[in-house]
Every structure is written in structure tokens, then in C-alpha cells.
Amino acid sequence: MRILRKVEPYELPELVDLWLTTSLIAHPFIPGAYWRDNKAAMLQEYLPASEVYVIDCGGRLCGFLALVDDHVAALFISPFEQGKGYGTQLLNYAKTIRSELTLNVYQKNQQSVQYYQKNGFEIHSETVDTASGEKEYSMRWRC
């Protein structure tokens, strides 16, 4: 059974592992050390400061979405669970609790850029992620 719900604090380490694994696969253009170096900050700072929703796949977490106000700070689905609609389920839920959503996505991650466009997001501007040095799109969805 797949359930969308708020994360429990004890589940944060599992989410960080999912984030790291998925980030390494989805962003081969960024050195792996960048992601590994940010693991502790994800666990201790970023996720606790976010409103986090998960897809619970019967006792294991298949994916999550983290919101900071109206900004989608993270949307990660386990590589083994991608293509099953979990990301869309999480985004659609976020659209029911927000009238506007923004996000940043690496320009080189064309699969994700196209995914967000398919889900109603439009490119609003171009930026550079100062931490990684990679170009990003700032995208926005409005109700």
C-alpha cells in the first residue's frame, strides 16, 4: 500500500540516504563529493527546517517532497520507484496546499526540466547555483 503522509522525525536518516543515492545518479555532472559533503547538513539543517511529505511504500520510503514556504526545496524518488507516479502524486498534493510553487533545477538535468514542464511548471529565470557552480532554471507553477 502506498500512502502520502508527513514525515516522522525518526525517518529523516532514511530520507537523507534516499536523497544521496538519487542525487548521485541524477547529477553525474556534479562531483560525488559535493553530495556526500552535504549529507550532514541535509539531516541536521535542511530537512528539519522544511515541511516534508513522503510516499510510504509499506514500511519503506519511496520518495519525498520538501517545501520551504512556497518553494519545492526537494523532490526525490528512489531510483527503483521512479516512473510509478509518486513524484506526480507528491507535486499534486503540494498544489492542493499552495496556490503557487517555485523550484530550481539544474539545466543539465533535462529529464527533470521536462518532467516539471509536463507538470505545469514554467521557466521563470536562469540562475547559477553558487555552491556547485552549475546553471539552474528557476521554475514556477501557479494555480
Chimera marker file (.cmm) of the C-alpha trace (Angstrom):
<marker_set name="trace">
<marker id="1" x="0.000" y="0.000" z="0.000" r="1" g="1" b="0" radius="0.5"/>
<marker id="2" x="1.288" y="3.473" z="-0.942" r="1" g="1" b="0" radius="0.5"/>
<marker id="3" x="0.450" y="6.312" z="1.458" r="1" g="1" b="0" radius="0.5"/>
<marker id="4" x="1.284" y="10.012" z="1.191" r="1" g="1" b="0" radius="0.5"/>
<marker id="5" x="1.871" y="11.482" z="4.635" r="1" g="1" b="0" radius="0.5"/>
<marker id="6" x="4.054" y="13.855" z="6.644" r="1" g="1" b="0" radius="0.5"/>
<marker id="7" x="7.470" y="12.567" z="7.569" r="1" g="1" b="0" radius="0.5"/>
<marker id="8" x="8.220" y="11.399" z="11.101" r="1" g="1" b="0" radius="0.5"/>
<marker id="9" x="11.433" y="12.792" z="12.644" r="1" g="1" b="0" radius="0.5"/>
<marker id="10" x="12.937" y="9.320" z="13.091" r="1" g="1" b="0" radius="0.5"/>
<marker id="11" x="12.671" y="8.793" z="9.294" r="1" g="1" b="0" radius="0.5"/>
<marker id="12" x="14.986" y="11.669" z="8.360" r="1" g="1" b="0" radius="0.5"/>
<marker id="13" x="18.132" y="9.480" z="8.106" r="1" g="1" b="0" radius="0.5"/>
<marker id="14" x="16.325" y="7.222" z="5.619" r="1" g="1" b="0" radius="0.5"/>
<marker id="15" x="15.346" y="10.275" z="3.561" r="1" g="1" b="0" radius="0.5"/>
<marker id="16" x="18.916" y="11.544" z="3.555" r="1" g="1" b="0" radius="0.5"/>
<marker id="17" x="20.126" y="8.183" z="2.240" r="1" g="1" b="0" radius="0.5"/>
<marker id="18" x="17.465" y="8.296" z="-0.482" r="1" g="1" b="0" radius="0.5"/>
<marker id="19" x="18.469" y="11.892" z="-1.324" r="1" g="1" b="0" radius="0.5"/>
<marker id="20" x="22.153" y="10.997" z="-1.574" r="1" g="1" b="0" radius="0.5"/>
<marker id="21" x="21.641" y="7.908" z="-3.738" r="1" g="1" b="0" radius="0.5"/>
<marker id="22" x="19.274" y="9.722" z="-6.081" r="1" g="1" b="0" radius="0.5"/>
<marker id="23" x="21.430" y="12.854" z="-6.275" r="1" g="1" b="0" radius="0.5"/>
<marker id="24" x="24.495" y="10.855" z="-7.276" r="1" g="1" b="0" radius="0.5"/>
<marker id="25" x="22.556" y="9.182" z="-10.103" r="1" g="1" b="0" radius="0.5"/>
<marker id="26" x="20.608" y="12.235" z="-11.307" r="1" g="1" b="0" radius="0.5"/>
<marker id="27" x="23.516" y="14.679" z="-11.261" r="1" g="1" b="0" radius="0.5"/>
<marker id="28" x="26.579" y="12.967" z="-12.772" r="1" g="1" b="0" radius="0.5"/>
<marker id="29" x="27.862" y="16.395" z="-13.829" r="1" g="1" b="0" radius="0.5"/>
<marker id="30" x="28.497" y="17.323" z="-10.168" r="1" g="1" b="0" radius="0.5"/>
<marker id="31" x="31.300" y="15.550" z="-8.266" r="1" g="1" b="0" radius="0.5"/>
<marker id="32" x="30.022" y="12.941" z="-5.827" r="1" g="1" b="0" radius="0.5"/>
<marker id="33" x="31.989" y="14.564" z="-3.017" r="1" g="1" b="0" radius="0.5"/>
<marker id="34" x="29.693" y="17.600" z="-3.253" r="1" g="1" b="0" radius="0.5"/>
<marker id="35" x="26.668" y="15.478" z="-2.323" r="1" g="1" b="0" radius="0.5"/>
<marker id="36" x="28.463" y="13.447" z="0.335" r="1" g="1" b="0" radius="0.5"/>
<marker id="37" x="29.805" y="16.655" z="1.913" r="1" g="1" b="0" radius="0.5"/>
<marker id="38" x="26.229" y="17.970" z="2.239" r="1" g="1" b="0" radius="0.5"/>
<marker id="39" x="24.759" y="14.843" z="3.834" r="1" g="1" b="0" radius="0.5"/>
<marker id="40" x="25.074" y="16.069" z="7.437" r="1" g="1" b="0" radius="0.5"/>
<marker id="41" x="23.542" y="19.453" z="6.584" r="1" g="1" b="0" radius="0.5"/>
<marker id="42" x="20.579" y="17.722" z="4.921" r="1" g="1" b="0" radius="0.5"/>
<marker id="43" x="19.977" y="15.695" z="8.076" r="1" g="1" b="0" radius="0.5"/>
<marker id="44" x="20.590" y="18.384" z="10.670" r="1" g="1" b="0" radius="0.5"/>
<marker id="45" x="19.505" y="21.597" z="8.934" r="1" g="1" b="0" radius="0.5"/>
<marker id="46" x="17.659" y="21.440" z="5.624" r="1" g="1" b="0" radius="0.5"/>
<marker id="47" x="15.105" y="18.689" z="6.172" r="1" g="1" b="0" radius="0.5"/>
<marker id="48" x="14.232" y="19.688" z="9.766" r="1" g="1" b="0" radius="0.5"/>
<marker id="49" x="13.580" y="23.248" z="8.533" r="1" g="1" b="0" radius="0.5"/>
<marker id="50" x="11.261" y="22.014" z="5.765" r="1" g="1" b="0" radius="0.5"/>
<marker id="51" x="7.682" y="20.797" z="5.517" r="1" g="1" b="0" radius="0.5"/>
<marker id="52" x="8.296" y="17.232" z="4.314" r="1" g="1" b="0" radius="0.5"/>
<marker id="53" x="5.850" y="14.755" z="2.778" r="1" g="1" b="0" radius="0.5"/>
<marker id="54" x="6.719" y="11.162" z="1.951" r="1" g="1" b="0" radius="0.5"/>
<marker id="55" x="5.380" y="8.274" z="-0.058" r="1" g="1" b="0" radius="0.5"/>
<marker id="56" x="5.316" y="5.326" z="2.332" r="1" g="1" b="0" radius="0.5"/>
<marker id="57" x="5.529" y="2.054" z="0.405" r="1" g="1" b="0" radius="0.5"/>
<marker id="58" x="4.548" y="-0.311" z="3.172" r="1" g="1" b="0" radius="0.5"/>
<marker id="59" x="7.252" y="0.463" z="5.692" r="1" g="1" b="0" radius="0.5"/>
<marker id="60" x="9.923" y="1.885" z="3.410" r="1" g="1" b="0" radius="0.5"/>
<marker id="61" x="10.016" y="5.364" z="1.967" r="1" g="1" b="0" radius="0.5"/>
<marker id="62" x="9.813" y="5.529" z="-1.833" r="1" g="1" b="0" radius="0.5"/>
<marker id="63" x="10.187" y="9.284" z="-2.159" r="1" g="1" b="0" radius="0.5"/>
<marker id="64" x="9.704" y="12.690" z="-0.610" r="1" g="1" b="0" radius="0.5"/>
<marker id="65" x="8.935" y="16.317" z="-1.262" r="1" g="1" b="0" radius="0.5"/>
<marker id="66" x="10.278" y="19.122" z="0.936" r="1" g="1" b="0" radius="0.5"/>
<marker id="67" x="8.664" y="22.559" z="0.946" r="1" g="1" b="0" radius="0.5"/>
<marker id="68" x="10.083" y="25.765" z="2.362" r="1" g="1" b="0" radius="0.5"/>
<marker id="69" x="7.170" y="28.185" z="2.207" r="1" g="1" b="0" radius="0.5"/>
<marker id="70" x="6.093" y="28.019" z="-1.471" r="1" g="1" b="0" radius="0.5"/>
<marker id="71" x="9.410" y="26.634" z="-2.706" r="1" g="1" b="0" radius="0.5"/>
<marker id="72" x="9.893" y="22.977" z="-3.614" r="1" g="1" b="0" radius="0.5"/>
<marker id="73" x="13.289" y="22.577" z="-1.986" r="1" g="1" b="0" radius="0.5"/>
<marker id="74" x="13.496" y="18.873" z="-2.832" r="1" g="1" b="0" radius="0.5"/>
<marker id="75" x="11.609" y="16.214" z="-4.769" r="1" g="1" b="0" radius="0.5"/>
<marker id="76" x="13.352" y="12.860" z="-4.767" r="1" g="1" b="0" radius="0.5"/>
<marker id="77" x="12.016" y="9.429" z="-5.695" r="1" g="1" b="0" radius="0.5"/>
<marker id="78" x="14.016" y="6.249" z="-5.162" r="1" g="1" b="0" radius="0.5"/>
<marker id="79" x="15.654" y="5.171" z="-8.435" r="1" g="1" b="0" radius="0.5"/>
<marker id="80" x="13.873" y="1.816" z="-8.060" r="1" g="1" b="0" radius="0.5"/>
<marker id="81" x="10.464" y="3.506" z="-7.756" r="1" g="1" b="0" radius="0.5"/>
<marker id="82" x="10.684" y="6.136" z="-10.492" r="1" g="1" b="0" radius="0.5"/>
<marker id="83" x="8.081" y="6.108" z="-13.242" r="1" g="1" b="0" radius="0.5"/>
<marker id="84" x="5.290" y="4.920" z="-10.933" r="1" g="1" b="0" radius="0.5"/>
<marker id="85" x="3.654" y="8.317" z="-10.425" r="1" g="1" b="0" radius="0.5"/>
<marker id="86" x="4.966" y="9.012" z="-6.917" r="1" g="1" b="0" radius="0.5"/>
<marker id="87" x="6.610" y="12.303" z="-7.840" r="1" g="1" b="0" radius="0.5"/>
<marker id="88" x="3.452" y="13.481" z="-9.552" r="1" g="1" b="0" radius="0.5"/>
<marker id="89" x="1.402" y="12.416" z="-6.534" r="1" g="1" b="0" radius="0.5"/>
<marker id="90" x="3.630" y="14.498" z="-4.258" r="1" g="1" b="0" radius="0.5"/>
<marker id="91" x="3.587" y="17.515" z="-6.595" r="1" g="1" b="0" radius="0.5"/>
<marker id="92" x="-0.180" y="17.319" z="-6.993" r="1" g="1" b="0" radius="0.5"/>
<marker id="93" x="-0.576" y="17.254" z="-3.224" r="1" g="1" b="0" radius="0.5"/>
<marker id="94" x="1.655" y="20.318" z="-2.893" r="1" g="1" b="0" radius="0.5"/>
<marker id="95" x="-0.558" y="22.055" z="-5.459" r="1" g="1" b="0" radius="0.5"/>
<marker id="96" x="-3.579" y="21.473" z="-3.207" r="1" g="1" b="0" radius="0.5"/>
<marker id="97" x="-1.952" y="23.214" z="-0.237" r="1" g="1" b="0" radius="0.5"/>
<marker id="98" x="-0.233" y="26.059" z="-2.117" r="1" g="1" b="0" radius="0.5"/>
<marker id="99" x="-1.503" y="28.462" z="-4.791" r="1" g="1" b="0" radius="0.5"/>
<marker id="100" x="1.994" y="28.969" z="-6.190" r="1" g="1" b="0" radius="0.5"/>
<marker id="101" x="5.120" y="26.817" z="-6.198" r="1" g="1" b="0" radius="0.5"/>
<marker id="102" x="8.673" y="27.600" z="-7.224" r="1" g="1" b="0" radius="0.5"/>
<marker id="103" x="11.712" y="25.389" z="-7.627" r="1" g="1" b="0" radius="0.5"/>
<marker id="104" x="15.231" y="25.361" z="-9.003" r="1" g="1" b="0" radius="0.5"/>
<marker id="105" x="16.511" y="22.610" z="-11.281" r="1" g="1" b="0" radius="0.5"/>
<marker id="106" x="19.910" y="22.135" z="-12.882" r="1" g="1" b="0" radius="0.5"/>
<marker id="107" x="19.811" y="22.947" z="-16.590" r="1" g="1" b="0" radius="0.5"/>
<marker id="108" x="21.863" y="19.826" z="-17.366" r="1" g="1" b="0" radius="0.5"/>
<marker id="109" x="19.176" y="17.683" z="-15.719" r="1" g="1" b="0" radius="0.5"/>
<marker id="110" x="16.960" y="17.805" z="-18.805" r="1" g="1" b="0" radius="0.5"/>
<marker id="111" x="14.856" y="14.841" z="-17.688" r="1" g="1" b="0" radius="0.5"/>
<marker id="112" x="13.747" y="16.777" z="-14.599" r="1" g="1" b="0" radius="0.5"/>
<marker id="113" x="13.282" y="20.036" z="-16.525" r="1" g="1" b="0" radius="0.5"/>
<marker id="114" x="10.917" y="18.244" z="-18.916" r="1" g="1" b="0" radius="0.5"/>
<marker id="115" x="9.176" y="16.485" z="-16.035" r="1" g="1" b="0" radius="0.5"/>
<marker id="116" x="8.430" y="19.775" z="-14.280" r="1" g="1" b="0" radius="0.5"/>
<marker id="117" x="7.221" y="21.365" z="-17.524" r="1" g="1" b="0" radius="0.5"/>
<marker id="118" x="4.896" y="18.392" z="-18.059" r="1" g="1" b="0" radius="0.5"/>
<marker id="119" x="3.553" y="19.072" z="-14.555" r="1" g="1" b="0" radius="0.5"/>
<marker id="120" x="2.702" y="22.703" z="-15.288" r="1" g="1" b="0" radius="0.5"/>
<marker id="121" x="5.894" y="24.490" z="-14.237" r="1" g="1" b="0" radius="0.5"/>
<marker id="122" x="7.300" y="27.203" z="-16.474" r="1" g="1" b="0" radius="0.5"/>
<marker id="123" x="10.848" y="28.505" z="-16.651" r="1" g="1" b="0" radius="0.5"/>
<marker id="124" x="10.853" y="31.872" z="-14.921" r="1" g="1" b="0" radius="0.5"/>
<marker id="125" x="14.560" y="32.763" z="-14.982" r="1" g="1" b="0" radius="0.5"/>
<marker id="126" x="18.076" y="31.376" z="-15.178" r="1" g="1" b="0" radius="0.5"/>
<marker id="127" x="20.483" y="31.416" z="-12.252" r="1" g="1" b="0" radius="0.5"/>
<marker id="128" x="23.729" y="29.827" z="-11.130" r="1" g="1" b="0" radius="0.5"/>
<marker id="129" x="23.861" y="27.633" z="-8.044" r="1" g="1" b="0" radius="0.5"/>
<marker id="130" x="26.752" y="29.259" z="-6.214" r="1" g="1" b="0" radius="0.5"/>
<marker id="131" x="27.547" y="26.103" z="-4.225" r="1" g="1" b="0" radius="0.5"/>
<marker id="132" x="28.005" y="23.837" z="-7.265" r="1" g="1" b="0" radius="0.5"/>
<marker id="133" x="28.699" y="26.435" z="-9.953" r="1" g="1" b="0" radius="0.5"/>
<marker id="134" x="26.042" y="24.841" z="-12.173" r="1" g="1" b="0" radius="0.5"/>
<marker id="135" x="23.436" y="26.761" z="-14.159" r="1" g="1" b="0" radius="0.5"/>
<marker id="136" x="19.856" y="26.338" z="-12.985" r="1" g="1" b="0" radius="0.5"/>
<marker id="137" x="16.389" y="27.220" z="-14.125" r="1" g="1" b="0" radius="0.5"/>
<marker id="138" x="14.063" y="28.863" z="-11.637" r="1" g="1" b="0" radius="0.5"/>
<marker id="139" x="10.628" y="27.455" z="-12.408" r="1" g="1" b="0" radius="0.5"/>
<marker id="140" x="7.175" y="28.445" z="-11.228" r="1" g="1" b="0" radius="0.5"/>
<marker id="141" x="3.694" y="26.945" z="-11.118" r="1" g="1" b="0" radius="0.5"/>
<marker id="142" x="0.570" y="28.961" z="-10.362" r="1" g="1" b="0" radius="0.5"/>
<marker id="143" x="-2.935" y="27.782" z="-9.597" r="1" g="1" b="0" radius="0.5"/>
<link id1="1" id2="2" r="1" g="1" b="0" radius="0.2"/>
<link id1="2" id2="3" r="1" g="1" b="0" radius="0.2"/>
<link id1="3" id2="4" r="1" g="1" b="0" radius="0.2"/>
<link id1="4" id2="5" r="1" g="1" b="0" radius="0.2"/>
<link id1="5" id2="6" r="1" g="1" b="0" radius="0.2"/>
<link id1="6" id2="7" r="1" g="1" b="0" radius="0.2"/>
<link id1="7" id2="8" r="1" g="1" b="0" radius="0.2"/>
<link id1="8" id2="9" r="1" g="1" b="0" radius="0.2"/>
<link id1="9" id2="10" r="1" g="1" b="0" radius="0.2"/>
<link id1="10" id2="11" r="1" g="1" b="0" radius="0.2"/>
<link id1="11" id2="12" r="1" g="1" b="0" radius="0.2"/>
<link id1="12" id2="13" r="1" g="1" b="0" radius="0.2"/>
<link id1="13" id2="14" r="1" g="1" b="0" radius="0.2"/>
<link id1="14" id2="15" r="1" g="1" b="0" radius="0.2"/>
<link id1="15" id2="16" r="1" g="1" b="0" radius="0.2"/>
<link id1="16" id2="17" r="1" g="1" b="0" radius="0.2"/>
<link id1="17" id2="18" r="1" g="1" b="0" radius="0.2"/>
<link id1="18" id2="19" r="1" g="1" b="0" radius="0.2"/>
<link id1="19" id2="20" r="1" g="1" b="0" radius="0.2"/>
<link id1="20" id2="21" r="1" g="1" b="0" radius="0.2"/>
<link id1="21" id2="22" r="1" g="1" b="0" radius="0.2"/>
<link id1="22" id2="23" r="1" g="1" b="0" radius="0.2"/>
<link id1="23" id2="24" r="1" g="1" b="0" radius="0.2"/>
<link id1="24" id2="25" r="1" g="1" b="0" radius="0.2"/>
<link id1="25" id2="26" r="1" g="1" b="0" radius="0.2"/>
<link id1="26" id2="27" r="1" g="1" b="0" radius="0.2"/>
<link id1="27" id2="28" r="1" g="1" b="0" radius="0.2"/>
<link id1="28" id2="29" r="1" g="1" b="0" radius="0.2"/>
<link id1="29" id2="30" r="1" g="1" b="0" radius="0.2"/>
<link id1="30" id2="31" r="1" g="1" b="0" radius="0.2"/>
<link id1="31" id2="32" r="1" g="1" b="0" radius="0.2"/>
<link id1="32" id2="33" r="1" g="1" b="0" radius="0.2"/>
<link id1="33" id2="34" r="1" g="1" b="0" radius="0.2"/>
<link id1="34" id2="35" r="1" g="1" b="0" radius="0.2"/>
<link id1="35" id2="36" r="1" g="1" b="0" radius="0.2"/>
<link id1="36" id2="37" r="1" g="1" b="0" radius="0.2"/>
<link id1="37" id2="38" r="1" g="1" b="0" radius="0.2"/>
<link id1="38" id2="39" r="1" g="1" b="0" radius="0.2"/>
<link id1="39" id2="40" r="1" g="1" b="0" radius="0.2"/>
<link id1="40" id2="41" r="1" g="1" b="0" radius="0.2"/>
<link id1="41" id2="42" r="1" g="1" b="0" radius="0.2"/>
<link id1="42" id2="43" r="1" g="1" b="0" radius="0.2"/>
<link id1="43" id2="44" r="1" g="1" b="0" radius="0.2"/>
<link id1="44" id2="45" r="1" g="1" b="0" radius="0.2"/>
<link id1="45" id2="46" r="1" g="1" b="0" radius="0.2"/>
<link id1="46" id2="47" r="1" g="1" b="0" radius="0.2"/>
<link id1="47" id2="48" r="1" g="1" b="0" radius="0.2"/>
<link id1="48" id2="49" r="1" g="1" b="0" radius="0.2"/>
<link id1="49" id2="50" r="1" g="1" b="0" radius="0.2"/>
<link id1="50" id2="51" r="1" g="1" b="0" radius="0.2"/>
<link id1="51" id2="52" r="1" g="1" b="0" radius="0.2"/>
<link id1="52" id2="53" r="1" g="1" b="0" radius="0.2"/>
<link id1="53" id2="54" r="1" g="1" b="0" radius="0.2"/>
<link id1="54" id2="55" r="1" g="1" b="0" radius="0.2"/>
<link id1="55" id2="56" r="1" g="1" b="0" radius="0.2"/>
<link id1="56" id2="57" r="1" g="1" b="0" radius="0.2"/>
<link id1="57" id2="58" r="1" g="1" b="0" radius="0.2"/>
<link id1="58" id2="59" r="1" g="1" b="0" radius="0.2"/>
<link id1="59" id2="60" r="1" g="1" b="0" radius="0.2"/>
<link id1="60" id2="61" r="1" g="1" b="0" radius="0.2"/>
<link id1="61" id2="62" r="1" g="1" b="0" radius="0.2"/>
<link id1="62" id2="63" r="1" g="1" b="0" radius="0.2"/>
<link id1="63" id2="64" r="1" g="1" b="0" radius="0.2"/>
<link id1="64" id2="65" r="1" g="1" b="0" radius="0.2"/>
<link id1="65" id2="66" r="1" g="1" b="0" radius="0.2"/>
<link id1="66" id2="67" r="1" g="1" b="0" radius="0.2"/>
<link id1="67" id2="68" r="1" g="1" b="0" radius="0.2"/>
<link id1="68" id2="69" r="1" g="1" b="0" radius="0.2"/>
<link id1="69" id2="70" r="1" g="1" b="0" radius="0.2"/>
<link id1="70" id2="71" r="1" g="1" b="0" radius="0.2"/>
<link id1="71" id2="72" r="1" g="1" b="0" radius="0.2"/>
<link id1="72" id2="73" r="1" g="1" b="0" radius="0.2"/>
<link id1="73" id2="74" r="1" g="1" b="0" radius="0.2"/>
<link id1="74" id2="75" r="1" g="1" b="0" radius="0.2"/>
<link id1="75" id2="76" r="1" g="1" b="0" radius="0.2"/>
<link id1="76" id2="77" r="1" g="1" b="0" radius="0.2"/>
<link id1="77" id2="78" r="1" g="1" b="0" radius="0.2"/>
<link id1="78" id2="79" r="1" g="1" b="0" radius="0.2"/>
<link id1="79" id2="80" r="1" g="1" b="0" radius="0.2"/>
<link id1="80" id2="81" r="1" g="1" b="0" radius="0.2"/>
<link id1="81" id2="82" r="1" g="1" b="0" radius="0.2"/>
<link id1="82" id2="83" r="1" g="1" b="0" radius="0.2"/>
<link id1="83" id2="84" r="1" g="1" b="0" radius="0.2"/>
<link id1="84" id2="85" r="1" g="1" b="0" radius="0.2"/>
<link id1="85" id2="86" r="1" g="1" b="0" radius="0.2"/>
<link id1="86" id2="87" r="1" g="1" b="0" radius="0.2"/>
<link id1="87" id2="88" r="1" g="1" b="0" radius="0.2"/>
<link id1="88" id2="89" r="1" g="1" b="0" radius="0.2"/>
<link id1="89" id2="90" r="1" g="1" b="0" radius="0.2"/>
<link id1="90" id2="91" r="1" g="1" b="0" radius="0.2"/>
<link id1="91" id2="92" r="1" g="1" b="0" radius="0.2"/>
<link id1="92" id2="93" r="1" g="1" b="0" radius="0.2"/>
<link id1="93" id2="94" r="1" g="1" b="0" radius="0.2"/>
<link id1="94" id2="95" r="1" g="1" b="0" radius="0.2"/>
<link id1="95" id2="96" r="1" g="1" b="0" radius="0.2"/>
<link id1="96" id2="97" r="1" g="1" b="0" radius="0.2"/>
<link id1="97" id2="98" r="1" g="1" b="0" radius="0.2"/>
<link id1="98" id2="99" r="1" g="1" b="0" radius="0.2"/>
<link id1="99" id2="100" r="1" g="1" b="0" radius="0.2"/>
<link id1="100" id2="101" r="1" g="1" b="0" radius="0.2"/>
<link id1="101" id2="102" r="1" g="1" b="0" radius="0.2"/>
<link id1="102" id2="103" r="1" g="1" b="0" radius="0.2"/>
<link id1="103" id2="104" r="1" g="1" b="0" radius="0.2"/>
<link id1="104" id2="105" r="1" g="1" b="0" radius="0.2"/>
<link id1="105" id2="106" r="1" g="1" b="0" radius="0.2"/>
<link id1="106" id2="107" r="1" g="1" b="0" radius="0.2"/>
<link id1="107" id2="108" r="1" g="1" b="0" radius="0.2"/>
<link id1="108" id2="109" r="1" g="1" b="0" radius="0.2"/>
<link id1="109" id2="110" r="1" g="1" b="0" radius="0.2"/>
<link id1="110" id2="111" r="1" g="1" b="0" radius="0.2"/>
<link id1="111" id2="112" r="1" g="1" b="0" radius="0.2"/>
<link id1="112" id2="113" r="1" g="1" b="0" radius="0.2"/>
<link id1="113" id2="114" r="1" g="1" b="0" radius="0.2"/>
<link id1="114" id2="115" r="1" g="1" b="0" radius="0.2"/>
<link id1="115" id2="116" r="1" g="1" b="0" radius="0.2"/>
<link id1="116" id2="117" r="1" g="1" b="0" radius="0.2"/>
<link id1="117" id2="118" r="1" g="1" b="0" radius="0.2"/>
<link id1="118" id2="119" r="1" g="1" b="0" radius="0.2"/>
<link id1="119" id2="120" r="1" g="1" b="0" radius="0.2"/>
<link id1="120" id2="121" r="1" g="1" b="0" radius="0.2"/>
<link id1="121" id2="122" r="1" g="1" b="0" radius="0.2"/>
<link id1="122" id2="123" r="1" g="1" b="0" radius="0.2"/>
<link id1="123" id2="124" r="1" g="1" b="0" radius="0.2"/>
<link id1="124" id2="125" r="1" g="1" b="0" radius="0.2"/>
<link id1="125" id2="126" r="1" g="1" b="0" radius="0.2"/>
<link id1="126" id2="127" r="1" g="1" b="0" radius="0.2"/>
<link id1="127" id2="128" r="1" g="1" b="0" radius="0.2"/>
<link id1="128" id2="129" r="1" g="1" b="0" radius="0.2"/>
<link id1="129" id2="130" r="1" g="1" b="0" radius="0.2"/>
<link id1="130" id2="131" r="1" g="1" b="0" radius="0.2"/>
<link id1="131" id2="132" r="1" g="1" b="0" radius="0.2"/>
<link id1="132" id2="133" r="1" g="1" b="0" radius="0.2"/>
<link id1="133" id2="134" r="1" g="1" b="0" radius="0.2"/>
<link id1="134" id2="135" r="1" g="1" b="0" radius="0.2"/>
<link id1="135" id2="136" r="1" g="1" b="0" radius="0.2"/>
<link id1="136" id2="137" r="1" g="1" b="0" radius="0.2"/>
<link id1="137" id2="138" r="1" g="1" b="0" radius="0.2"/>
<link id1="138" id2="139" r="1" g="1" b="0" radius="0.2"/>
<link id1="139" id2="140" r="1" g="1" b="0" radius="0.2"/>
<link id1="140" id2="141" r="1" g="1" b="0" radius="0.2"/>
<link id1="141" id2="142" r="1" g="1" b="0" radius="0.2"/>
<link id1="142" id2="143" r="1" g="1" b="0" radius="0.2"/>
</marker_set>
